[in-house]
Amino acid sequence: MGIPIYPPKIEDPLFQGYYDGLEAGELRITADAGTGEWIWYPPEVIPGKPDAVLEWRPVSPEGSAYTFTTVIRSLLPGDHKAEVPFTVVMFEPDDAPGVRVPGLLVGAEGVEPRCGMRLRFQPVQAGDHKIAGFAPVGVMKE
């Protein structure tokens, strides 16, 4: 499996906490600072709560695959043929039900992806930045 090498455009400060977390080896999600309710993706304003404050909090590195898809032909600009195929999963952390974080299925050679499979967060170096990676539990490579 490949790893897509395409740097994210972190032009919006709303997502800086997510990328800072990846660099620190943590999966961070936004929560309402007052209620603790997980809110993903981070909106500029929480609907119905214009004065609410969001804060970045680490979530459990373990969870399950909500869904997945395997990319066999890159639609990214430029030549990315060497980076395919790769499988993208929507990861749902154990302690943040309903939150679904996109990432790359890693360390899964010989493992058929499936919805509900147990995964563990494992950030992946992709060029000069890190992306969220998720490895099947019991198959993860240290």
Secondary structure, DSSP 4 states (H G I P E B T S, - for coil): -----------SGGGHHHHHHHHTT--EEEEETTT--B-SSPPSSBTTBTT--EEEEE--SEEEEEEEEEE-S--SSS--GGG--EEEEEEEETTSTT--EEEEE-S-TT----TT-EEEE--EEETTEEE-EEEETTT---
